[in-house]
Amino acid sequence: MHMKMEIEERQTHPEPCLKWRYIFSILGSMGMAIIYGLKVNLSVAMVAMVNHTAVAALSAVDDAGQGHLGPPQDDNVTGSVEPLLDGPFLWSTKEQGAILSAYFLGYFITQIPGGRMAELYSGKYVFLVAVLMNTIGTLLSPVLAFLDYRALIAIRVFEGLGGGFTFPAMNVMIAAWSPPAERSTIASIAFSGASLGTVLSMMSSGTINSLCGWEFVFYIQGGLSLVWCVLWVICVTDTPASHHFASEAEKNYIASSQPKSSSKAGEKLSVPWMKIFTSVPFMTLAVSHFCNNFGWYMLLVELPLFARSGLGVDMTINTIMSSVPFFANWIFSVVYSKSLDTARAKGLISTTTARKISVLIASLVPAVCLLAICLVGKNVVVVVILTILAVMFYGSMFSGVFSNQSDLAPNFAGTLMAVTNMLATIPGFLVPFLCGVLTDGTEGLAPWHTVFYMTIGILGFEALIFTIFGKGELQPWNSGK
């Protein structure tokens, strides 16, 4: 019914060529790219920041029972491991790990507050604050690194606190700006910026580091992010109705497509927590989002590590495996989501069917690729091709577990995304830990195959439960009652 009304509205009042909902989604994608780019740039810059020669020498001294704990405090210590090569910082591997993982501490705890603030006050400004927190943290990182590694840890936690706002706040904006018939496309454009930003940041960080030095990785990327902030403030509003440049036809089209609210204008709805956590469609989505991210982190983090340690590939192949799949993911996600929305607009499939197809593609295709990787052994070319295919087809997740929250309850799109994304953050810690335990001290492909078989089982479980219990229809508790 909603689809039919939307089509009739567009035929009666045709829109101009420039559609501001797509300008919003592109700027949203750029914002997501900035957040994720600034999150991963440290992992590239740290290669040049750490004095690996000195750290190795100090580690050897420690092994002999004559080492020190923590970074040196005077010139006598640094002089004992001359000549100093590489970067200026004598951070142990534990200290490096603490610095890199600090972001996720902040990221985990601000999901629900971020979603609720976006719903009650402003998704636009909550998202802007998230980007500004990451930009400020990035620009201060070189200074704080020289001050003390603990200061760098603190600013990374600060960045993570901002990062936790991103997905919930963006989902609130998507619910407000996307007609249901175009939700898959707009959500995919916006959210896929995270994948694109990750690979672009890693590639540009290496180039900047080689040409200008590691400090400029932070200064250049942080400085360019401020340009986006200006564009976001000028070009985006919380709702189409308050936008200064959008045509009346576009405003009316979006407004007419949204579910009718029983609440008074401006009324702030209370979150129906009990109904949310007893909702079978939502709990199915939450578990599916967790399973989805388990497989995603496996492909994002561990598969390149498998290629290095298990297959022994060279740097060129590893670079291909760390970049090409994510470009493929970005392109596929946009093309796929547009095709999906077209099929929905023509009445060929329902929203529920569209979400189930998306989850099936994002779970079963990567699972089959992982199974094939286990079977082909050390055939590097085939493994690379399968990795590209697995990550590429994962692009349908933006039309699946990342869009379903707004289907179920657009009034609480931020809160629902916060809950599912907080749960889905756990694999970010769990996957590296499990891989470390299962592969520690064991050479060859066998331990990695165990990891992959476990992931295949989890992805298969996701496909099964969402196919049975997943829904795409508006839930009664969207009214907050």
SEMARTI-721872 format. One line per field, with one value per residue (C-alpha): x, y, z; residue in one letter; residue number from 1. Coordinates in nm, 3 decimals. Layout:
px: c(X:...) .
py: c(Y:...) .
pz: c(Z:...) .
resn: c(A:...) .
resi: c(NUM:...) .
***
This chain:
px: c(0.000:0.279:0.462:0.151:0.090:0.452:0.432:0.105:0.254:0.556:0.336:0.111:0.399:0.718:1.045:1.334:1.650:1.843:1.717:1.846:1.783:2.063:2.285:2.226:2.313:2.636:2.742:2.645:2.864:3.152:3.098:3.103:3.419:3.582:3.491:3.624:3.922:4.033:3.982:4.222:4.486:4.672:4.735:4.920:5.098:5.214:5.445:5.648:5.593:5.750:6.125:6.112:6.487:6.500:6.191:6.342:6.668:6.489:6.283:6.602:6.737:6.411:6.436:6.780:6.630:6.776:6.493:6.274:5.902:5.742:5.896:6.235:6.244:6.595:6.866:7.071:6.810:6.770:7.145:7.170:6.996:7.163:7.143:6.777:6.608:6.249:6.019:6.075:5.858:5.970:5.629:5.620:5.384:5.147:5.148:5.086:4.795:4.650:4.669:4.501:4.224:4.142:3.905:3.669:3.623:3.465:3.284:3.105:2.958:2.805:2.583:2.255:2.313:2.399:2.087:1.858:2.011:1.967:1.599:1.523:1.729:1.905:2.053:2.233:2.422:2.488:2.654:2.843:2.971:3.086:3.294:3.429:3.537:3.728:3.874:3.993:4.138:4.319:4.470:4.590:4.733:5.091:5.128:4.984:5.197:5.509:5.361:5.294:5.147:4.877:4.769:4.734:4.524:4.298:4.239:4.166:3.899:3.762:3.748:3.574:3.311:3.232:3.247:2.977:2.729:2.771:2.553:2.260:2.259:2.288:2.002:1.778:1.862:1.798:1.457:1.364:1.499:1.432:1.098:1.048:1.069:1.424:1.544:1.777:1.952:1.989:2.103:2.356:2.502:2.537:2.662:2.894:3.110:3.251:3.405:3.526:3.673:3.865:4.047:4.102:4.247:4.483:4.607:4.643:4.801:5.082:5.139:5.132:5.367:5.618:5.606:5.559:5.609:5.372:5.258:5.100:4.880:4.689:4.718:4.611:4.327:4.204:4.223:4.029:3.758:3.682:3.578:3.311:3.183:3.107:2.923:2.722:2.605:2.500:2.350:2.178:1.885:1.721:1.407:1.318:1.044:1.302:1.541:1.594:1.687:1.474:1.176:0.821:0.763:1.047:0.934:0.576:0.687:0.898:0.635:0.353:0.555:0.633:0.420:0.150:0.222:-0.045:0.157:0.124:0.363:0.687:0.599:0.900:0.813:0.932:1.123:0.907:1.200:0.994:0.818:1.146:1.322:1.021:0.979:1.068:1.151:1.381:1.559:1.606:1.762:1.990:2.123:2.158:2.355:2.593:2.643:2.683:2.960:3.134:3.179:3.263:3.545:3.674:3.704:3.823:4.091:4.175:4.165:4.459:4.644:4.568:4.711:5.034:5.091:4.905:4.976:5.291:5.183:5.398:5.313:5.161:4.905:4.832:4.769:4.525:4.342:4.324:4.190:4.027:3.754:3.631:3.604:3.405:3.191:3.112:3.017:2.809:2.623:2.504:2.408:2.241:2.039:1.910:1.803:1.634:1.439:1.334:1.195:1.008:0.867:0.731:0.563:0.775:0.886:0.777:1.000:1.024:1.134:1.387:1.544:1.555:1.719:1.979:2.064:2.082:2.326:2.542:2.563:2.548:2.773:3.061:3.006:3.040:3.353:3.509:3.428:3.593:3.900:3.928:3.913:4.158:4.456:4.744:4.614:4.677:4.505:4.182:4.196:4.230:3.935:3.721:3.811:3.704:3.374:3.305:3.362:3.181:2.860:2.876:2.766:2.404:2.424:2.353:2.013:1.965:2.070:2.157:1.817:1.575:1.570:1.396:1.144:1.043:1.020:1.138:1.052:1.321:1.563:1.855:1.786:1.734:2.055:2.237:2.129:2.204:2.531:2.650:2.590:2.755:3.066:3.145:3.287:3.543:3.700:3.589:3.715:4.082:4.078:3.938:4.172:4.468:4.371:4.302:4.612:4.864:5.175:5.025:5.157:4.989:4.637:4.451:4.394:4.277:4.033:3.888:3.830:3.667:3.437:3.322:3.245:3.056:2.837:2.763:2.674:2.454:2.273:2.216:2.062:1.835:1.692:1.635:1.465:1.225:1.168:1.282:1.020:1.015:0.679:0.615:0.575:0.288:0.528:0.663:0.402:0.584:0.280) .
py: c(0.000:0.243:0.160:0.236:0.568:0.670:0.600:0.794:1.089:1.100:1.087:1.371:1.593:1.510:1.591:1.793:1.613:1.719:1.506:1.622:1.287:1.149:1.448:1.363:0.995:1.085:1.328:1.063:0.814:1.062:1.110:0.735:0.714:0.984:0.808:0.472:0.621:0.808:0.491:0.278:0.534:0.484:0.117:0.224:0.523:0.316:0.116:0.435:0.568:0.278:0.226:-0.144:-0.191:-0.044:-0.234:-0.560:-0.484:-0.399:-0.715:-0.917:-0.751:-0.828:-1.192:-1.199:-1.072:-0.723:-0.534:-0.248:-0.203:0.062:0.333:0.484:0.792:0.918:0.926:0.651:0.390:0.498:0.510:0.143:0.040:0.274:0.326:0.430:0.348:0.368:0.591:0.781:0.573:0.278:0.119:-0.250:-0.478:-0.469:-0.090:-0.085:-0.325:-0.107:0.200:0.028:-0.133:0.178:0.306:0.014:0.082:0.418:0.288:0.016:0.229:0.522:0.328:0.354:0.711:0.819:0.663:0.812:1.160:1.147:1.054:1.313:1.606:1.595:1.315:1.576:1.731:1.405:1.274:1.603:1.579:1.222:1.339:1.642:1.424:1.195:1.490:1.667:1.343:1.280:1.630:1.601:1.250:1.345:1.590:1.347:1.061:1.260:1.350:0.991:0.677:0.687:1.027:0.872:0.593:0.854:1.042:0.715:0.636:0.987:0.917:0.587:0.764:0.974:0.674:0.503:0.774:0.717:0.421:0.507:0.875:0.794:0.546:0.815:1.039:0.759:0.686:1.054:1.105:0.776:0.678:0.307:0.231:0.373:0.281:0.002:0.231:0.530:0.311:0.129:0.452:0.597:0.292:0.160:0.466:0.276:0.012:0.265:0.492:0.204:0.106:0.464:0.565:0.269:0.334:0.712:0.679:0.470:0.723:1.026:0.852:0.782:1.133:1.357:1.160:0.990:1.313:1.434:1.125:1.278:1.643:1.598:1.354:1.545:1.878:1.754:1.621:1.977:2.061:1.790:1.939:2.268:2.091:1.882:2.187:2.375:2.095:1.864:1.903:1.658:1.628:1.706:1.946:2.181:2.174:2.510:2.380:2.068:2.110:2.093:1.792:1.602:1.706:1.597:1.269:1.173:1.290:1.101:0.779:0.778:0.575:0.787:0.866:0.857:1.090:1.465:1.679:1.732:1.471:1.273:0.904:0.681:0.373:0.060:-0.147:-0.446:-0.474:-0.432:-0.711:-0.943:-0.875:-1.186:-0.988:-0.751:-1.020:-1.213:-0.903:-0.853:-1.210:-1.190:-0.864:-1.033:-1.332:-1.099:-0.904:-1.222:-1.322:-0.964:-0.930:-1.270:-1.146:-0.798:-0.886:-1.254:-1.355:-1.126:-1.265:-1.617:-1.521:-1.396:-1.665:-1.961:-1.916:-1.704:-1.460:-1.160:-0.796:-0.736:-1.013:-0.907:-0.550:-0.678:-0.884:-0.582:-0.333:-0.473:-0.669:-0.355:-0.156:-0.448:-0.447:-0.078:-0.102:-0.416:-0.274:0.032:-0.157:-0.437:-0.205:-0.006:-0.327:-0.445:-0.122:-0.136:-0.486:-0.370:-0.063:-0.285:-0.510:-0.810:-0.866:-0.745:-0.563:-0.880:-1.082:-0.814:-0.823:-1.203:-1.216:-0.962:-1.157:-1.484:-1.338:-1.177:-1.504:-1.800:-1.666:-1.579:-1.914:-2.101:-1.900:-1.985:-2.353:-2.337:-2.170:-2.467:-2.706:-2.541:-2.556:-2.327:-2.220:-1.849:-1.724:-1.907:-1.789:-1.427:-1.462:-1.625:-1.349:-1.081:-1.261:-1.316:-0.952:-0.824:-1.017:-0.908:-0.570:-0.689:-0.658:-0.284:-0.377:-0.644:-0.615:-0.245:-0.146:-0.365:-0.145:0.136:-0.112:-0.237:0.097:0.417:0.619:0.425:0.365:0.504:0.301:-0.022:0.031:0.109:-0.217:-0.439:-0.262:-0.278:-0.653:-0.674:-0.498:-0.799:-1.002:-0.724:-0.850:-1.214:-1.300:-1.200:-1.374:-1.701:-1.696:-1.634:-1.922:-2.169:-2.087:-2.012:-2.227:-2.436:-2.407:-2.499:-2.458:-2.694:-2.448:-2.181:-2.425:-2.487:-2.112:-2.096:-2.394:-2.226:-1.908:-2.106:-2.252:-1.908:-1.762:-2.062:-2.009:-1.643:-1.741:-1.999:-1.786:-1.475:-1.679:-1.822:-1.528:-1.212:-0.947:-0.622:-0.483:-0.193:-0.319:-0.206:-0.076:0.186:0.417:0.394:0.248) .
pz: c(0.000:0.092:-0.233:-0.440:-0.262:-0.317:-0.691:-0.725:-0.531:-0.764:-1.074:-0.948:-0.832:-1.027:-0.854:-0.996:-1.104:-0.792:-0.505:-0.168:-0.001:-0.217:-0.140:0.227:0.171:-0.014:0.260:0.515:0.332:0.340:0.713:0.774:0.562:0.777:1.103:0.989:0.809:1.119:1.322:1.114:1.013:1.340:1.262:0.945:1.100:1.398:1.172:1.125:1.477:1.667:1.692:1.610:1.635:1.985:2.099:1.974:2.154:2.478:2.446:2.414:2.728:2.909:2.808:2.971:3.297:3.271:3.106:3.213:3.244:3.024:2.808:2.892:3.109:3.039:2.776:2.942:2.856:2.497:2.461:2.555:2.237:1.986:1.700:1.709:1.381:1.258:1.462:1.786:2.023:2.234:2.283:2.368:2.177:2.477:2.478:2.103:2.151:2.428:2.204:1.909:2.116:2.324:2.053:2.098:2.469:2.393:2.086:2.282:2.561:2.366:2.125:2.319:2.452:2.097:1.949:2.210:2.183:1.805:1.844:2.111:1.989:1.653:1.443:1.234:1.523:1.708:1.391:1.349:1.707:1.635:1.339:1.529:1.822:1.587:1.394:1.711:1.847:1.520:1.505:1.867:1.829:1.728:2.018:2.272:2.140:2.227:2.565:2.680:2.530:2.800:2.670:2.324:2.475:2.639:2.314:2.133:2.394:2.332:1.958:2.026:2.235:1.929:1.699:1.903:1.798:1.425:1.326:1.559:1.459:1.089:1.116:1.266:0.971:0.720:0.876:0.838:0.485:0.306:0.158:0.234:-0.140:-0.149:0.199:0.087:-0.161:0.072:0.364:0.145:0.008:0.358:0.548:0.275:0.332:0.630:0.401:0.148:0.414:0.569:0.251:0.128:0.463:0.477:0.123:0.162:0.507:0.362:0.083:0.316:0.556:0.278:0.132:0.436:0.758:1.000:1.173:0.849:0.830:1.120:1.016:0.653:0.712:1.018:0.836:0.534:0.765:0.875:0.517:0.537:0.865:0.691:0.407:0.653:0.850:0.532:0.324:0.576:0.814:1.053:0.840:0.478:0.597:0.751:0.453:0.283:-0.062:-0.112:-0.345:-0.214:-0.437:-0.269:0.079:0.007:-0.148:0.154:0.405:0.231:0.230:0.603:0.847:1.010:1.374:1.644:1.868:1.878:1.675:1.867:2.129:2.253:2.266:2.547:2.442:2.494:2.620:2.729:2.394:2.207:2.395:2.369:1.996:1.795:1.475:1.665:1.866:1.542:1.388:1.690:1.677:1.298:1.325:1.572:1.339:1.040:1.208:1.324:0.961:0.859:1.112:1.006:0.647:0.743:0.998:0.998:0.632:0.539:0.842:0.720:0.381:0.542:0.803:0.654:0.285:0.306:0.033:-0.053:0.020:-0.325:-0.287:0.068:-0.047:-0.308:-0.045:0.185:-0.069:-0.386:-0.198:-0.023:-0.345:-0.484:-0.169:-0.206:-0.575:-0.527:-0.225:-0.418:-0.737:-0.542:-0.318:-0.616:-0.790:-0.471:-0.429:-0.796:-0.745:-0.435:-0.614:-0.893:-0.638:-0.729:-0.369:-0.026:0.223:0.434:0.130:0.037:0.384:0.385:0.042:0.157:0.473:0.279:0.026:0.298:0.493:0.254:-0.024:0.215:0.392:0.062:-0.023:0.315:0.259:-0.082:0.072:0.308:0.012:-0.230:0.007:-0.089:-0.429:-0.372:-0.689:-0.605:-0.242:-0.358:-0.597:-0.328:-0.080:-0.328:-0.392:-0.022:0.074:-0.237:-0.169:0.193:0.053:0.069:0.449:0.416:0.270:0.536:0.900:0.860:0.712:0.905:1.218:1.028:0.885:1.229:1.412:1.239:1.552:1.738:1.451:1.652:1.965:1.771:1.574:1.898:2.060:1.759:1.674:2.036:2.031:1.689:1.825:2.045:1.751:1.709:2.032:2.005:1.656:1.712:2.051:1.915:1.617:1.848:2.075:1.795:1.587:1.865:1.834:1.554:1.201:0.876:0.742:0.977:1.266:1.023:0.866:1.212:1.246:0.904:0.970:1.291:1.095:0.832:1.107:1.253:0.911:0.839:1.169:1.076:0.743:0.911:1.192:0.979:0.708:0.967:1.203:1.020:0.934:0.738:0.850:1.088:1.445:1.673:1.939:1.696:1.852:2.185:2.358) .
resn: c(M:H:M:K:M:E:I:E:E:R:Q:T:H:P:E:P:C:L:K:W:R:Y:I:F:S:I:L:G:S:M:G:M:A:I:I:Y:G:L:K:V:N:L:S:V:A:M:V:A:M:V:N:H:T:A:V:A:A:L:S:A:V:D:D:A:G:Q:G:H:L:G:P:P:Q:D:D:N:V:T:G:S:V:E:P:L:L:D:G:P:F:L:W:S:T:K:E:Q:G:A:I:L:S:A:Y:F:L:G:Y:F:I:T:Q:I:P:G:G:R:M:A:E:L:Y:S:G:K:Y:V:F:L:V:A:V:L:M:N:T:I:G:T:L:L:S:P:V:L:A:F:L:D:Y:R:A:L:I:A:I:R:V:F:E:G:L:G:G:G:F:T:F:P:A:M:N:V:M:I:A:A:W:S:P:P:A:E:R:S:T:I:A:S:I:A:F:S:G:A:S:L:G:T:V:L:S:M:M:S:S:G:T:I:N:S:L:C:G:W:E:F:V:F:Y:I:Q:G:G:L:S:L:V:W:C:V:L:W:V:I:C:V:T:D:T:P:A:S:H:H:F:A:S:E:A:E:K:N:Y:I:A:S:S:Q:P:K:S:S:S:K:A:G:E:K:L:S:V:P:W:M:K:I:F:T:S:V:P:F:M:T:L:A:V:S:H:F:C:N:N:F:G:W:Y:M:L:L:V:E:L:P:L:F:A:R:S:G:L:G:V:D:M:T:I:N:T:I:M:S:S:V:P:F:F:A:N:W:I:F:S:V:V:Y:S:K:S:L:D:T:A:R:A:K:G:L:I:S:T:T:T:A:R:K:I:S:V:L:I:A:S:L:V:P:A:V:C:L:L:A:I:C:L:V:G:K:N:V:V:V:V:V:I:L:T:I:L:A:V:M:F:Y:G:S:M:F:S:G:V:F:S:N:Q:S:D:L:A:P:N:F:A:G:T:L:M:A:V:T:N:M:L:A:T:I:P:G:F:L:V:P:F:L:C:G:V:L:T:D:G:T:E:G:L:A:P:W:H:T:V:F:Y:M:T:I:G:I:L:G:F:E:A:L:I:F:T:I:F:G:K:G:E:L:Q:P:W:N:S:G:K) .
resi: c(1:2:3:4:5:6:7:8:9:10:11:12:13:14:15:16:17:18:19:20:21:22:23:24:25:26:27:28:29:30:31:32:33:34:35:36:37:38:39:40:41:42:43:44:45:46:47:48:49:50:51:52:53:54:55:56:57:58:59:60:61:62:63:64:65:66:67:68:69:70:71:72:73:74:75:76:77:78:79:80:81:82:83:84:85:86:87:88:89:90:91:92:93:94:95:96:97:98:99:100:101:102:103:104:105:106:107:108:109:110:111:112:113:114:115:116:117:118:119:120:121:122:123:124:125:126:127:128:129:130:131:132:133:134:135:136:137:138:139:140:141:142:143:144:145:146:147:148:149:150:151:152:153:154:155:156:157:158:159:160:161:162:163:164:165:166:167:168:169:170:171:172:173:174:175:176:177:178:179:180:181:182:183:184:185:186:187:188:189:190:191:192:193:194:195:196:197:198:199:200:201:202:203:204:205:206:207:208:209:210:211:212:213:214:215:216:217:218:219:220:221:222:223:224:225:226:227:228:229:230:231:232:233:234:235:236:237:238:239:240:241:242:243:244:245:246:247:248:249:250:251:252:253:254:255:256:257:258:259:260:261:262:263:264:265:266:267:268:269:270:271:272:273:274:275:276:277:278:279:280:281:282:283:284:285:286:287:288:289:290:291:292:293:294:295:296:297:298:299:300:301:302:303:304:305:306:307:308:309:310:311:312:313:314:315:316:317:318:319:320:321:322:323:324:325:326:327:328:329:330:331:332:333:334:335:336:337:338:339:340:341:342:343:344:345:346:347:348:349:350:351:352:353:354:355:356:357:358:359:360:361:362:363:364:365:366:367:368:369:370:371:372:373:374:375:376:377:378:379:380:381:382:383:384:385:386:387:388:389:390:391:392:393:394:395:396:397:398:399:400:401:402:403:404:405:406:407:408:409:410:411:412:413:414:415:416:417:418:419:420:421:422:423:424:425:426:427:428:429:430:431:432:433:434:435:436:437:438:439:440:441:442:443:444:445:446:447:448:449:450:451:452:453:454:455:456:457:458:459:460:461:462:463:464:465:466:467:468:469:470:471:472:473:474:475:476:477:478:479:480:481) .
***
